[in-house]
């Protein structure tokens, strides 16, 4: 968690990768917070991750407002049916 706290205050990362990570709700919320606050992030890779139910929706909501991200990798993640529907709705809103 200290890493994410440091990223939120000190970082100007352009590329951010958390591959094959088993997130808790709290850890993924920190990722979402970082994406929301970052003014320099261009690429993020969350491939092969385990993410608790409902967290992808939070990320989709933040990505809707992001203007710097050019590349998002979320391959080999399982999107639960309920989350898939909400992601689609978030894109339409």
C-alpha positions in Angstrom: 0.0 0.0 0.0 2.9 2.4 0.6 3.8 2.1 -3.1 0.4 3.3 -4.2 0.5 6.1 -1.6 3.8 7.2 -3.0 2.6 7.0 -6.6 -0.3 9.3 -5.7 1.9 12.0 -4.4 5.2 11.7 -6.2 4.8 10.1 -9.6 4.8 11.3 -13.2 4.6 7.8 -14.6 3.6 7.3 -18.3 3.4 3.5 -18.1 2.0 1.5 -15.3 1.7 -2.3 -15.1 0.2 -4.5 -12.5 0.2 -7.9 -14.2 -1.1 -11.1 -12.5 -2.1 -9.3 -9.3 -4.8 -10.5 -7.0 -6.3 -7.2 -5.9 -8.4 -6.5 -2.8 -11.1 -3.9 -3.2 -8.9 -1.5 -1.3 -5.9 -2.0 -3.5 -7.9 -1.7 -6.8 -9.5 1.5 -5.5 -6.0 2.9 -5.1 -5.3 2.0 -8.7 -8.5 3.7 -9.7 -7.6 6.8 -7.6 -4.2 6.9 -9.3 -5.7 6.8 -12.8 -8.1 9.5 -11.8 -5.5 11.8 -10.4 -2.7 11.2 -12.9 -2.0 13.8 -15.5 0.7 11.9 -17.3 -0.4 8.3 -17.4 -0.5 7.1 -21.1 -0.5 3.3 -20.7 -1.8 0.9 -18.1 -1.6 -2.9 -18.1 -3.9 -4.8 -15.7 -3.7 -8.2 -17.5 -4.3 -11.5 -15.9 -5.6 -9.9 -12.6 -8.1 -11.0 -10.1 -10.3 -8.0 -9.3 -13.2 -8.1 -6.8 -16.8 -7.7 -8.1 -17.8 -4.1 -8.9 -14.3 -2.7 -9.2 -14.1 -2.7 -13.0 -17.2 -0.4 -13.1 -15.3 2.1 -10.9 -12.3 2.0 -13.3 -14.6 2.4 -16.4 -16.2 5.5 -14.8 -12.8 7.1 -14.2 -11.6 6.2 -17.7 -14.6 8.0 -19.2 -13.1 11.3 -18.0 -9.4 10.5 -18.6 -7.8 12.4 -21.5 -4.2 11.2 -21.3 -4.5 7.4 -21.4 -3.9 5.9 -24.9 -3.5 2.2 -24.1 -5.4 0.0 -21.7 -4.5 -3.7 -21.4 -7.1 -5.8 -19.5 -6.6 -9.2 -21.3 -7.2 -12.5 -19.6 -9.3 -11.0 -16.9 -12.7 -12.5 -16.1 -15.5 -9.9 -16.3 -18.5 -11.1 -14.3 -21.8 -10.9 -16.1 -23.1 -8.2 -13.8 -20.0 -6.1 -14.3 -20.0 -6.6 -18.1 -23.5 -5.2 -18.2 -22.6 -2.2 -16.0 -19.5 -1.5 -18.1 -21.6 -1.4 -21.2 -24.0 1.0 -19.5 -21.2 3.2 -18.3 -20.0 3.5 -21.9 -23.5 4.5 -23.1 -24.1 7.1 -20.4 
